[in-house]
Each structure stands twice: as C-alpha cells, then as structure tokens.
C-alpha cells in the first residue's frame, strides 16, 4: 500500500444488513462514478443483508479509469479461529492486537464454565457474518483506513439507520439484532484519537436520519471537529456521493482559499450545498430535506448556553406553579406555562414531535414569553448558533423550512429512560440544566386528574426533584413500533412537524434554482387551491 499521505481519506461505513442493502449498493455505484484525483482515498465497507455474502471492503477507483466496481473489492470478512472472531484478512496491527486481547479475556471467562452438562461439543454457531453494529467492527475499519491510507485529513461517514437520541437504532444490524449505542460510538472515536496521537477526525458525516442533535454532537466533543447531518428524516437514497466526492476532489485537495478560511469548514459547507441541491427538485414529490454542518469544537459552550436557558425556564415554571404538583391554577393564572406550551406547539419539530429545532424554539419563545431573562438568553443562544456553532444550514421543501441546523430532545409528556445515559444531561443533580427542565416541564404542564381533591395534593418542593432512571416507566411513543420500518424515510409513517405547518416555502438561499422552484410552486400550489 502507498504510504504517501493523501490530502483526504474518506471512510464510508455502509451498515446495510437490514432493509437498506439496495440503497447502500446504490451509494457504492455513485462513488464509483465519481472522477477522483490522486489526492483523495475513498475506502468503503459494506455489510449486505444476504446471509451468504460476507462484509467486504472497497478501494474506490483503485485501478485504471473505467474499471468495474468488482475490481475495487480489496478484502472480505471471514471467521478466523486463531483470532477467535470475524475479521478481514488485512487488519491494522492495532486491531489484530486488540483481537488477541479479547480472545485471551474470553478464555479467562470460560474457566468458570468448565462444567458441560450436555457432555458434547459447544452448540455455538460460528458464521462469517460481521456485526456492523459492534464497536469492534467499526473501530477495525477506521483503524485499517488510517493505517493503510494515511492522509492529512480524515472524513468518517456512517451510513445506515438512526433515530437521533432514541436508543436501539443506530447502524441497526438485523443479523445480530443489535445496534450501536452512543457511548460505544464515543469509545470508538476515543480509541481512534489515541491512534492518531491526539488528532481529531476532521469531519464525521451522518448519512442517516435525525442526527444533527446537540446531544449527539456533545457525545463526540473533543473527538471530531465537524459533524454533518440532518435534523429531519433522510431520503432512502442518502448522500449524493458522486457529487460530494467530486467536489471534494476538485476544490479541496489543493484548495485555493481566502486568508482566514478553514479547509475543513469550507469542505463541510460544500457538502451541505451539494446535498441540498441534489434534492432541491424533490419537493415536487412532497419530499422535504435538511442538512447542516456543525462546529462541535464549540459544543461545550452550546450546552452551557442551553442549560442557562433551561434554568431560567425551570425557575419561572416552578415560581408560577407554587412548587406543588399538580397545579389547579386556571390557564389565566399561569401565563408563562401557557406561552411555553404554545411556543413548543409552534416550533419546528421532528420524529413524532420528540425533537425540536433549537434556534426556532428560541425564536418562538421570544415571540410569546414576557420574561426578560428568558428573552435575553434566547437572543444570546440564537446568535451563538447562527454565528459560531452552525457553519451552514440549508433546507428544501415546506415541511422542515424552519430548520436552522441543530435540534434538541423536547418530548411532550414522558422522558425516555435512555436519555439520561447521554453526557449532555449528566450531573443534573449538581448542575441543573436541560434534563432537569424537561423533568419540571413534563410534570408541571401535565393535565390534572378529573375530580381532583385539593386534599390529595402532594407536598414538597419540585426544585429538589432529581431526574432518575427509576422515576420513569418504559415508554412506547408513537414512533417506536412503526418508525422507519421499510426504508429510511418510512413511507408508511406520517412525518410529524409542527401542529399546523406551512404548506408552501420560499426556497433556501443554498438552492441554486430557487427562482424556478418558486415559480413552480405558484403554478402547482396556488392554481390548485
């Protein structure tokens, strides 16, 4: 392998052992169509759903121009008894060493299981199938790429299923019936950072649904520089890889930038631009899309500002409710709670109204609440999002037009127990923030029982209530059972947004043919009314 450093190594992890197999294959063919220069490596790993096909790796366009996609296959996974697990023939030295450590640890555990009541051979089924949702599989791929294809900059693209902060869905693998957790994802990137001697992954691309969330960015703090993803559901076809890779190869291998411009920042903005323009005409089919590039080197400040807003809102809620729950005050006696509910109702939302756009929430709060501290913090948070955290945010279509780049978990009634596992809401006992606000919001705004007796009112100060996994029963929200059953967009799923969203849109400034889109809307929508 050539050890000369390229300008970019792009790593594409295609988690296709589910209903996205065809879409992953489409992504590979699009990569193959890209005209790439010498300064960029594109390495892909694809786990198909066919149980008779192993996971395989590609070096896109590794030989002469015009060759077939078959010619780009460089390796496939097999079970190796010596390593005791499924691996590729060519793994990095670090991955091989870790495999041996895992095997030695497993042998130690098996000492406790010497008694075999079946008096026969082990019934463990051994296959060549990789678990794409395993942190080991993901790490091995990244480690292979950075070892065999060194570069000045690295882009890691995760392609597959996802559902934002909802658990049990990231990179879903149907064969293993498991998914990657956000803490596992964090550990993978921590190990990669160690291998890179402290260097961050330059860009993490989320080619999946609902991943441009503050909580997810915070989970990757100090491990990557930029996250690119969408706040909304993603089309099944995913990223337009041909256009994106060609743009990266043409403009950012030997970039001609103005003084003060960052290569990573400008490349991320270009990817957002290519994505939105690829889907810009799809609104005619009813499809709405979003895409944004986020500077997660500043995500800790984002959390600080969100927590300040949460503290101000929680203080106002508790003050108005009298700290005792549930409240019997009439709507006229609780103006702040009413304004907050209306702002929440009006805000751009996603995933069955479980997530909201953070900038738009602040905008709606500013228009409805009278509390000066809250209005002041909303203005400050909006300015930070627009000028520092969001590098570029674009949309196309009516449904998600009030998207500004980063979303946040904001349920109406119940908080998912798994939410407390995220770093974004950790240590709420000592430092109340967004998590403790959600606890107050869901309790205080809950409707009181019919025939409620004042004598039954519980006593106690709500401000001392601390979020806990034990405080919540397992929930099954409206999206759990039917979310994205058939494809990434889930054609059978109603795409929830605001309660009464706009049905027309002014095309985003990112869209190159916006005048034509506006003209078409006038023809198709206005004339049909």
C-alpha positions in Angstrom: 0.0 0.0 0.0 1.2 3.5 -0.8 2.2 5.2 2.5 2.5 8.7 1.0 0.0 11.0 2.7 -3.0 11.9 0.6 -5.0 15.2 1.1 -8.1 13.2 2.2 -9.0 9.7 3.2 -12.8 9.3 3.1 -14.1 6.3 5.0 -17.7 5.2 4.3 -19.2 2.6 6.7 -22.3 1.1 5.0 -24.5 -0.6 7.6 -26.7 -2.4 5.1 -27.5 -5.6 7.0 -31.2 -4.5 7.0 -33.7 -3.1 4.6 -31.1 -0.5 3.3 -29.0 -3.0 1.4 -30.1 -1.8 -2.0 -29.5 1.9 -1.0 -26.0 1.0 0.2 -25.3 -0.6 -3.2 -26.6 2.5 -4.9 -24.2 4.6 -2.8 -21.3 2.4 -3.9 -22.2 2.7 -7.6 -22.4 6.5 -7.2 -19.0 6.6 -5.6 -17.7 4.6 -8.5 -19.0 7.2 -10.9 -17.1 10.0 -9.2 -14.0 11.3 -11.0 -11.3 11.3 -8.4 -7.8 12.8 -8.4 -4.7 11.3 -6.8 -5.0 13.3 -3.6 -8.1 11.5 -2.3 -8.6 8.0 -1.0 -12.2 6.6 -0.8 -12.5 3.4 1.2 -15.9 1.7 1.9 -17.0 -1.2 4.0 -20.3 -2.8 3.1 -22.3 -5.4 5.1 -25.1 -6.7 2.9 -28.2 -8.4 4.2 -27.6 -11.6 2.2 -26.6 -14.3 4.8 -24.4 -16.0 2.1 -22.4 -12.8 1.4 -19.6 -11.6 3.7 -18.9 -8.0 4.6 -16.4 -6.6 2.1 -14.2 -3.6 1.6 -13.6 -1.4 -1.4 -10.9 1.0 -2.5 -12.9 3.1 -5.0 -11.2 3.5 -8.4 -8.0 1.9 -7.2 -7.1 0.8 -10.7 -7.4 2.4 -14.1 -10.4 4.6 -15.1 -13.3 2.7 -16.5 -12.8 -0.5 -14.4 -15.8 -2.3 -12.8 -16.9 -2.0 -9.2 -15.9 -5.7 -8.8 -12.3 -4.6 -9.4 -12.4 -2.3 -6.4 -13.0 -5.1 -3.8 -9.9 -5.4 -1.7 -10.9 -7.8 1.1 -13.8 -9.6 2.8 -14.5 -10.8 6.3 -14.1 -14.4 7.5 -14.1 -16.2 10.9 -10.5 -16.8 11.9 -10.2 -19.4 14.7 -6.7 -18.1 15.5 -8.2 -14.7 16.4 -11.5 -16.2 17.7 -13.7 -13.7 15.8 -14.7 -12.5 12.4 -12.1 -10.3 10.8 -10.7 -9.2 7.5 -7.6 -10.8 6.1 -5.8 -7.4 6.2 -6.4 -5.7 9.5 -4.3 -3.0 11.2 -1.7 -4.1 13.7 -3.7 -2.4 16.5 -6.9 -4.2 15.5 -5.1 -7.6 15.4 -3.5 -6.9 18.9 -6.9 -6.0 20.4 -8.4 -9.1 18.9 -5.8 -11.2 20.7 -6.6 -9.4 24.0 -10.3 -10.1 23.6 -9.6 -13.8 22.9 -7.4 -14.0 26.0 -10.0 -12.3 28.1 -12.7 -14.7 26.8 -10.6 -17.7 27.7 -10.3 -16.4 31.2 -14.1 -16.1 31.5 -14.5 -19.6 30.1 -12.6 -21.1 33.0 -15.7 -20.5 35.1 -17.8 -22.5 32.6 -15.9 -25.8 32.6 -18.8 -27.9 33.6 -20.6 -29.1 30.5 -23.9 -30.7 31.4 -24.5 -31.7 27.7 -21.3 -33.8 27.6 -20.9 -32.8 24.0 -19.4 -30.1 21.8 -20.4 -26.5 22.2 -23.5 -25.5 20.3 -22.2 -22.1 19.5 -22.9 -21.3 15.8 -19.9 -19.8 14.0 -20.5 -17.8 10.8 -18.5 -15.3 8.7 -21.1 -12.6 9.3 -19.8 -9.4 10.9 -21.8 -7.4 13.4 -21.8 -4.0 11.8 -23.4 -2.5 14.9 -20.5 -3.6 17.0 -17.9 -1.0 18.1 -15.2 -3.6 17.3 -16.3 -3.8 13.7 -16.4 0.0 13.3 -13.1 0.5 15.0 -11.3 -2.1 12.9 -12.5 -0.4 9.7 -11.3 3.0 10.8 -8.0 1.7 12.1 -7.4 -0.1 8.8 -8.1 3.0 6.8 -5.9 5.4 8.8 -3.1 2.9 8.9 -3.1 1.8 5.2 -4.3 5.1 3.7 -2.7 7.9 5.7 -3.9 11.4 5.0 -3.7 15.0 6.2 -7.4 15.0 6.7 -10.0 12.2 7.5 -13.7 12.1 6.9 -15.7 9.3 8.5 -19.2 8.7 7.1 -21.7 6.5 8.9 -24.4 5.3 6.6 -27.4 3.4 7.8 -30.4 3.6 10.1 -30.5 6.1 13.0 -33.2 7.8 15.1 -31.5 10.7 16.9 -31.2 10.2 20.6 -33.6 7.2 20.5 -31.8 4.0 21.5 -31.5 0.7 19.7 -31.4 2.1 16.2 -28.0 3.5 15.3 -26.5 1.3 12.5 -29.0 -1.4 13.1 -27.8 -4.9 12.1 -30.6 -7.4 11.6 -28.4 -10.5 11.7 -27.1 -9.7 15.2 -30.4 -7.9 16.2 -28.4 -5.1 17.9 -27.4 -1.5 17.3 -24.6 0.8 18.3 -25.0 2.9 21.4 -23.8 6.4 21.6 -21.4 5.5 24.4 -19.9 2.8 22.2 -19.6 5.3 19.4 -17.8 7.6 21.7 -15.4 4.9 22.8 -14.6 4.1 19.2 -13.6 7.7 18.4 -11.6 7.9 21.7 -9.5 4.9 20.6 -9.1 6.4 17.1 -7.9 9.7 18.6 -5.3 7.8 20.6 -4.2 6.0 17.4 -3.9 9.4 15.6 -1.8 10.7 18.6 -4.4 13.3 19.6 -5.5 14.4 16.2 -9.3 14.7 15.7 -11.3 13.2 12.9 -11.8 16.2 10.7 -15.4 15.5 9.6 -17.9 13.0 10.8 -20.7 12.5 8.2 -24.0 11.2 9.4 -25.7 9.7 6.3 -28.8 8.8 8.3 -31.9 10.3 9.9 -32.2 12.8 12.7 -28.5 13.0 13.8 -27.9 16.8 13.8 -28.7 16.9 17.5 -26.9 18.9 20.3 -26.8 15.8 22.5 -25.1 13.7 19.8 -22.6 16.4 19.0 -21.8 16.7 22.7 -21.1 12.9 22.8 -18.4 13.4 20.2 -16.8 16.5 21.8 -13.1 16.5 21.7 -13.1 13.6 19.2 -14.0 15.3 16.0 -14.1 18.8 14.5 -17.2 18.9 12.4 -20.4 16.9 12.2 -22.5 16.9 9.0 -26.0 15.6 9.2 -29.7 16.4 9.0 -32.3 17.3 11.7 -35.1 15.6 9.7 -35.6 12.2 8.2 -33.2 11.4 5.4 -34.2 10.1 2.0 -33.6 6.4 1.4 -31.0 7.2 -1.3 -28.9 9.1 1.2 -26.0 11.3 0.3 -25.2 12.1 -3.3 -21.8 10.6 -3.2 -20.7 11.2 -6.8 -21.3 14.9 -6.5 -19.8 15.2 -3.0 -16.6 13.2 -3.7 -16.0 15.1 -7.0 -16.5 18.4 -5.2 -14.1 17.4 -2.5 -11.5 16.2 -5.1 -11.8 19.3 -7.3 -11.9 22.0 -4.7 -10.3 20.7 -1.5 -7.3 18.6 -2.4 -5.3 21.7 -3.4 -7.7 24.3 -2.1 -7.4 28.0 -3.1 -8.9 29.7 -0.1 -9.0 33.2 1.1 -7.0 34.2 4.1 -8.6 33.0 7.3 -10.7 30.4 5.7 -10.5 26.8 7.1 -10.3 23.9 4.6 -12.4 21.7 6.9 -15.1 24.4 7.3 -15.3 25.2 3.6 -15.4 21.5 2.6 -18.2 20.8 5.1 -20.2 23.8 3.7 -19.6 22.4 0.2 -21.0 19.0 1.2 -24.2 20.7 2.6 -24.5 22.6 -0.6 -24.2 19.5 -2.8 -26.7 17.6 -0.7 -29.4 20.3 -0.8 -29.1 21.0 -4.5 -29.2 17.3 -5.3 -32.6 17.1 -3.6 -33.8 20.6 -4.4 -36.4 19.4 -7.1 -37.7 16.6 -5.0 -40.2 18.9 -3.2 -42.4 18.3 -6.2 -42.8 14.7 -4.9 -43.6 16.0 -1.4 -40.1 15.4 0.0 -38.5 17.9 2.4 -34.9 17.7 3.4 -32.4 19.5 5.7 -28.7 19.4 6.0 -26.2 21.2 8.2 -22.5 21.4 9.2 -21.8 21.9 12.9 -18.6 23.0 14.6 -18.5 20.6 17.5 -15.3 22.1 18.9 -17.8 24.7 20.4 -20.4 22.2 21.6 -19.5 22.6 25.3 -20.4 26.3 25.1 -23.6 25.3 23.4 -24.5 23.1 26.3 -23.7 25.9 28.7 -26.0 28.3 26.9 -28.8 25.7 26.6 -28.5 25.0 30.4 -28.8 28.7 31.2 -32.0 28.9 29.2 -33.3 25.7 30.8 -32.6 27.0 34.3 -34.4 30.3 33.6 -37.4 28.5 32.2 -37.5 26.0 35.1 -37.3 28.8 37.6 -40.2 30.6 36.0 -42.3 27.4 35.8 -41.7 26.5 39.5 -42.4 30.0 40.6 -45.7 30.1 38.7 -46.9 26.7 39.9 -46.1 27.3 43.5 -43.8 24.3 43.6 -46.6 21.9 44.4 -47.9 19.4 41.8 -50.2 19.0 40.1 -51.4 22.6 39.8 -55.0 23.5 39.8 -54.4 27.0 38.7 -56.6 28.1 35.8 -54.9 28.9 32.4 -55.3 32.7 33.2 -53.2 32.2 36.3 -50.3 30.6 34.6 -49.3 32.8 31.6 -45.7 31.6 31.3 -46.7 27.9 31.2 -49.2 28.7 28.5 -46.7 30.7 26.5 -44.2 28.0 26.8 -46.7 25.4 25.6 -47.7 27.5 22.6 -44.0 28.1 21.7 -43.4 24.3 21.9 -46.5 23.7 19.8 -45.4 26.1 17.1 -41.7 25.1 17.0 -40.2 23.1 14.1 -40.2 19.5 15.2 -39.1 16.1 14.1 -39.6 12.4 14.8 -43.1 12.4 16.1 -42.6 15.8 17.8 -39.9 14.3 20.0 -37.2 16.7 18.8 -37.2 20.4 18.1 -35.0 22.9 16.2 -33.1 24.8 18.9 -32.9 28.1 17.1 -36.6 28.0 16.2 -37.6 27.2 19.8 -35.7 30.3 21.0 -37.4 32.3 18.2 -40.9 31.1 19.2 -40.1 31.7 22.9 -39.1 35.3 22.1 -42.3 36.0 20.4 -44.5 34.6 23.2 -42.9 34.9 26.7 -42.6 38.2 28.7 -39.8 37.1 31.0 -36.8 39.3 30.3 -34.1 36.8 31.4 -35.6 34.2 29.1 -35.8 36.5 26.1 -32.3 37.8 26.7 -30.9 34.2 26.9 -32.9 33.2 23.7 -31.3 36.1 21.8 -27.8 35.1 23.1 -28.3 31.4 22.2 -29.7 32.2 18.7 -26.7 34.5 18.0 -24.2 31.7 19.1 -26.0 29.1 17.0 -26.0 31.3 13.9 -22.6 32.8 14.1 -20.4 30.2 15.8 -21.9 26.7 16.1 -23.7 26.2 12.8 -21.3 26.5 9.9 -24.0 26.1 7.3 -27.6 25.0 7.3 -29.9 24.5 4.3 -33.4 23.1 3.6 -35.6 22.3 0.7 -39.3 21.7 0.8 -42.2 23.1 3.0 -42.2 20.6 5.9 -38.8 21.4 7.5 -38.3 25.0 6.4 -38.0 26.3 10.0 -34.8 24.3 10.5 -31.7 26.2 11.4 -29.1 23.4 11.8 -29.3 21.8 15.3 -32.1 20.1 17.1 -32.7 19.1 20.7 -34.8 16.4 22.5 -38.0 18.0 23.8 -40.8 15.5 24.4 -44.3 16.5 25.4 -45.2 14.1 28.2 -42.6 11.4 29.1 -38.8 11.3 29.0 -37.2 8.2 27.6 -35.2 6.5 30.4 -32.2 6.0 28.0 -31.9 9.8 27.6 -30.2 10.0 31.0 -27.3 7.9 29.6 -26.2 10.8 27.4 -23.4 13.2 28.6 -25.5 16.2 27.6 -27.7 15.7 30.7 -25.2 14.2 33.0 -24.6 15.5 36.5 -28.0 17.2 36.7 -28.1 16.9 40.5 -25.2 19.3 41.0 -25.7 21.4 37.9 -29.4 21.5 36.8 -29.9 22.1 33.1 -31.9 20.8 30.2 -32.6 17.4 31.7 -34.0 18.9 35.0 -36.0 21.4 33.0 -37.6 18.5 31.0 -38.5 16.9 34.3 -40.2 20.0 35.5 -41.9 20.7 32.2 -43.5 17.3 31.8 -44.7 17.3 35.4 -46.0 20.9 35.7 -47.7 21.0 32.3 -49.5 17.7 32.8 -53.2 18.0 33.0 -54.6 17.3 36.5 -56.9 14.3 37.1 -60.6 14.6 36.9 -62.4 15.2 40.2 -59.0 16.1 41.8 -59.3 16.8 45.5 -57.2 19.5 47.0 -56.5 17.3 50.0 -54.9 14.8 47.7 -52.3 17.3 46.5 -48.7 16.0 47.2 -46.5 18.3 49.1 -42.8 19.1 48.5 -40.6 21.4 46.6 -40.3 20.4 43.0 -36.9 22.1 42.6 -35.3 19.3 44.6 -36.6 16.6 42.3 -33.7 14.9 40.5 -34.1 13.0 37.2 -33.5 9.3 37.7 -34.0 6.2 35.6 -36.2 4.8 38.3 -38.6 7.8 38.1 -39.8 6.8 34.7 -41.7 3.7 33.4 -40.6 2.4 30.0 -42.4 4.3 27.3 -43.6 3.4 23.8 -44.0 6.7 21.9 -45.9 6.9 18.7 -42.8 6.3 16.6 -41.3 3.3 18.4 -43.1 0.5 16.7 -43.5 1.8 13.2 -40.5 4.1 12.8 -38.7 3.6 9.5 -40.0 0.1 9.0 -39.4 -0.2 5.3 -36.9 2.5 4.4 -35.0 5.5 5.8 -38.0 7.8 5.2 -40.6 5.2 6.2 -43.3 5.8 3.6 -46.0 4.4 6.0 -45.0 6.9 8.7 -46.5 10.3 9.0 -43.7 12.9 9.0 -44.6 14.9 12.1 -43.6 18.5 12.2 -45.4 21.5 13.7 -49.1 21.1 14.6 -50.1 23.3 11.6 -47.1 23.7 9.4 -46.8 25.9 6.3 -47.7 24.2 3.0 -45.5 26.4 0.8 -41.9 27.6 1.2 -39.5 30.2 0.0 -36.5 28.3 -1.4 -33.4 28.4 0.7 -30.5 30.7 -0.4 -28.5 27.5 -0.8 -30.7 26.3 -3.7 -29.3 27.4 -7.0 -32.5 27.2 -9.0 -34.7 28.9 -6.3 -36.5 31.2 -8.8 -37.7 28.2 -10.8 -38.8 26.4 -7.6 -40.8 29.5 -6.5 -42.3 29.8 -10.0 -43.3 26.1 -10.0 -44.9 26.4 -6.5 -47.1 29.3 -7.8 -48.2 27.1 -10.7 -48.7 23.8 -8.8 -49.9 25.0 -5.4 -51.7 28.3 -5.9 -53.6 27.4 -9.0 -54.8 24.1 -7.4 -56.3 25.9 -4.3 
